[in-house]
């Protein structure tokens, strides 16, 4: 059976570690990996995650946006996070932990049961 992986990176190490730890407690059947922001592309190549949670996507992620799921958590210190579900980008003001968990579940479902199109929420 496929093992879905969530990759968490953030320039603030404590935020990254806390979020990854919380995800492990909320979804113990998922693999949760962490990396430094500068190692994001390498970690994506190693883990092939179904979802990346970060504060700054890489240029490679932006080029591959149509096929990737990621959450930009408060980019550039803003109060609006961006949820990327393939080609669909959704601004999400004041994203909450339950919001993040909903995206985790959505990305995991699409990873284990691929679809040709990302359905609207």
C-alpha positions, 0 to 999 in steps of 0.5 A: 500500500502507498504511504502518503507523506506530508513534507513540512518546512518553514523558516522558523524551526520551532513552527516547523517542528510544532506543526510536524509533531501536531500532524503526527498526533492527528494523523498517525498513519501518515508519514510526516517529514521535515526539512530546512527551507533551502533543502525543499526541492531535494526533500521533495525529490526524496519523499515525493510528498502528497502535500508540502506545507511551507512559508515559501515555495520554490521556483520549481514548485511554482513551475509544477503547480498544476500537479502539486498540493501545497500550503503557503502558511502566512507567506512573507509575514502576511495574514493570508495563507495560500492553499494550492490544490493543483491548478486551484489557488485559494487565499485562506485568511487566518488559516487554522489547524483544522483548515490545515488538517482538511487539506491534509486529508484532501491531498491524501485522498487524491494521492491514494486515489488519483483523479484526472482533475482536482474537484472543487471543494 
